[in-house]
Amino acid sequence: MKFAATLSTLFLASASAWSMSSTDNPSTKNARRNILSKGIAFAATAAAGSAANAYVVPDLPYPFEALEPYIDTPTMKIHHDKHHATYVANINKAREGKEEVPILDLMADALDAGTAVRNSGGGHYNHAFFWSEMAPHDKAKNTKPSKQLAELIKKSFGSEEEMKKQFEAKAAPGATFGSGWVWVVVNQKGDGLSIVNTANQDNPLMKGILEEGVMFPILGLDVWEHAYYLKYQNRRPEYVSSWWNVVNWDKVNENCAYVVKNHAGVSVMG
């Protein structure tokens, strides 16, 4: 923060001196005005950002339209640029003046930390996790569970088809009422999978959310209406079944391998 404030002060002082010493040529004035405007905006952003910029909305690893026709472009734009951005703005506001830590580090004690960390911090983590596990269908269709994950799926559910069936049942409105998420999680021993749901922006990493205790997500689906309503309206089951077409199993495999090895949650971008 001190660096940004110093940068801002030095820039504005230099700009003022340059402005007074420059000629009155109109073209020079216009060029000077443009440069000063951009420079002042940069300095202001640096100063403001340093105060509460611990978290940012990560860029999508694919274009907004890349998940069509399974997730529509308008939904992706609003979901990423508006909903996710709001969670990030609110967690930054709540954490202003506090030590900057990875968003993952806030998850375990989110309930004790208060509503802002639980809702907005959870919202940031969940969405960053969500974006990363999807890919355009042309890529996603060529991915599949790794040997490690396939063995855990067979051990825990009997088959991949049965896992998907149980996941879709958990994601149905009757099972996850209102807003929430559905997750495939690894247990604390790292030797089994479960399917769980959480309300609002809670997640299985938060102490006190699941009766079984903390579990580690490797796959998660947002079933808030804002995630699907423009395309699917009240047809949540159709959204859920369509979503498998854009699941990037390569990323899920990576998540699984990390969790089993480290017995810890997966870090996210932003």
C-alpha positions, 0 to 999 in steps of 0.5 A: 500500500505504501508503494502504491501511495508513493507511486501515486504521489510521485506521478501526480507531482511529476504530471503537474510539473510537466503540465506547467512546463509544456508548450501551448500547442493544441496537439501537445495539449491533447496528447498531454491530456490523454497521457495524464488521464491514463496515468492518473487512472493507473495511479488511482487504481494502484492506490485503491487496489493495494488497499483491498486487492487480495482477490480478483476474478480470474479470467476464464480459461476459455471464451464465454461462448465456448461451453455452448450449447450446454451453457449459454454465452449470456449466462457465462458473461453475467455469471462470471462478470457480475455474480462472481465479481460481486463476491470478490468485491465483497470479500475484498471489502471485508478483508481490507486492512487484514493480512492477505492470504489465499482464499483457500486458507479462509475456508476452514474457519469461514463460519467462525469468521462471519457472514462476509467470509462465509458467503462472499469468500465461499462464493469466490472460492466456489466459482473459481473452482467451478470455472477451472473444471470445465472445458469446451465440449470438443476438448472435454469429450476427449477426457476421462477419469484417470486410473486413480479416479476410476478406481475410487469411483468404482470402489465408492459407487460401483460405476461412473454411470452410478456416480452420475446418477447419484450426483444428478439426484443430489442436484435435483430441486427436491434434494438441493432446495433453492440455491446451493452446490453439489460436490464430489468429494474425497474423504479425509483418509483419501480412500473414498468418494462421496456426493454431498450438497451445500447451501448457498455459498458453503462448501465441504472445506468449511468446518461445521457444514457437513456432519461427516466433517471437512471433505475435499472437493474434486468436482462441483456444480453450481445449482443457483438459478443464476447459473442456468435460468436464462437457458433452462428456466425451471428445468434444473435436471436438464441443466445438470445432465447437460453439464457433463458434456463440458466437464474436463476430467483432466482437471478433475483427475488433477484435483483428485491426485492432489487431494489424495496425496496432500489431504488438503483442498485444491487451490484456485486462481484469483 
